[in-house]
């Protein structure tokens, strides 16, 4: 399993990924709140000195740009994944999905002279409508 980085947690907690990030955060919160099962057994176990991650999750949610809180949560998640194999698999699936959902670079280029209309740059647009008056062509400019 690849570790969850503090930078990834900070970006998601800080809302960098917008709605996708909010959904990823909710998914992580649900995962952290699952019962702790050491060794993959069915029985929930309390381990002295081992955090489930709920405290660290709440701390990062309260201060999403704090790299120390993000690192604390990343560390706890790694320890819990090592002690609870089922959690480790689910955490890896969450990380893979969160990174895939929030990935996707956008490279916008405008070239070729004058644009006669709105130019929208971004990613994943839907339901856009442009109400524009007639455009002027080069020979109509009086």
C-alpha positions in Angstrom: 0.0 0.0 0.0 1.3 3.5 -0.9 1.2 5.8 2.1 -1.3 8.7 2.3 0.7 11.9 2.1 0.2 15.0 4.3 0.0 17.1 1.1 -2.9 15.0 -0.2 -4.7 15.2 3.1 -4.2 19.0 3.3 -5.4 19.5 -0.3 -8.6 17.5 0.3 -9.3 19.0 3.7 -8.7 22.5 2.4 -11.2 22.0 -0.4 -8.7 22.4 -3.2 -10.6 19.8 -5.2 -14.0 21.4 -4.7 -17.0 19.1 -4.6 -14.8 16.1 -5.4 -12.6 17.0 -2.5 -15.6 17.3 -0.2 -16.8 13.9 -1.2 -13.3 12.4 -0.8 -13.2 13.9 2.7 -16.5 12.4 3.6 -15.4 9.0 2.4 -12.2 9.2 4.5 -14.2 10.3 7.6 -16.6 7.3 7.1 -13.6 5.0 6.7 -11.8 6.3 9.9 -15.0 5.8 11.9 -15.2 2.1 11.0 -14.5 -0.2 13.9 -10.8 -0.9 14.5 -10.1 -4.6 13.8 -6.6 -5.7 14.6 -5.3 -8.6 12.4 -8.4 -8.6 10.2 -10.6 -10.4 12.7 -14.3 -9.7 13.2 -13.8 -8.5 16.8 -13.3 -4.8 17.5 -10.3 -4.2 19.7 -9.1 -1.2 21.7 -5.3 -0.9 21.5 -3.8 1.4 24.1 -1.8 4.1 22.5 -3.1 3.5 19.0 -5.5 6.1 17.6 -8.3 5.2 15.3 -7.7 8.5 13.5 -10.9 10.2 14.5 -9.1 12.8 16.8 -6.6 13.6 14.1 -9.3 13.8 11.4 -11.3 16.3 13.5 -8.1 18.3 14.2 -7.3 18.6 10.5 -10.9 19.5 9.6 -10.7 22.3 12.1 -7.4 23.6 10.7 -7.2 22.2 7.1 -4.0 24.1 6.1 -1.9 23.0 9.1 0.8 20.6 7.8 1.5 19.2 11.3 -2.1 18.1 11.7 -2.1 16.6 8.2 1.1 14.7 9.0 -0.4 13.4 12.3 -3.4 12.1 10.4 -1.2 10.5 7.7 0.9 8.8 10.4 -2.1 7.5 12.2 -3.6 6.2 9.0 -0.4 4.3 8.1 -0.2 2.7 11.6 -3.8 1.7 11.5 -3.5 0.2 8.0 -0.5 -1.8 9.2 -2.5 -3.2 12.2 -5.8 -3.7 10.4 -5.3 -5.3 7.0 -9.0 -4.7 6.0 -8.7 -1.0 6.8 -5.4 -1.0 4.8 -7.1 -2.3 1.7 -10.0 0.1 2.0 -7.7 3.0 2.7 -5.7 2.2 -0.4 -8.9 2.0 -2.5 -10.0 5.3 -1.1 -6.6 6.9 -1.9 -6.6 5.6 -5.4 -10.1 6.8 -6.1 -9.5 10.2 -4.4 -6.4 10.8 -6.5 -8.1 9.7 -9.7 -11.1 11.9 -9.0 -9.1 15.0 -8.2 -6.5 14.5 -10.9 -6.8 15.7 -14.4 -4.8 18.6 -15.5 -6.2 21.2 -17.8 -4.1 22.9 -20.4 -5.9 25.8 -22.1 -4.5 27.6 -25.1 -5.9 30.5 -27.0 -4.3 31.4 -30.3 -5.0 32.6 -33.7 -6.0 36.2 -33.3 -9.3 37.7 -32.3 -12.0 35.6 -30.6 -15.5 36.9 -31.4 -17.3 35.6 -28.4 -16.8 34.4 -24.8 -13.8 32.2 -24.0 -14.3 29.8 -21.2 -11.3 27.9 -19.8 -11.5 25.1 -17.3 -12.6 21.5 -17.0 -15.8 19.5 -16.9 -18.4 22.2 -17.9 -22.0 21.3 -18.4 -25.2 23.1 -19.1 -23.6 26.4 -20.3 -25.7 28.8 -22.3 -24.3 31.9 -24.1 -26.8 34.6 -25.2 -24.8 36.7 -27.6 -25.8 39.5 -30.0 -24.7 39.0 -33.6 -20.9 39.1 -34.1 -19.2 41.5 -36.4 -17.2 40.0 -39.2 -14.2 41.9 -40.5 -16.1 43.2 -43.6 -19.1 44.4 -41.5 -17.2 47.0 -39.4 -18.2 50.1 -41.2 
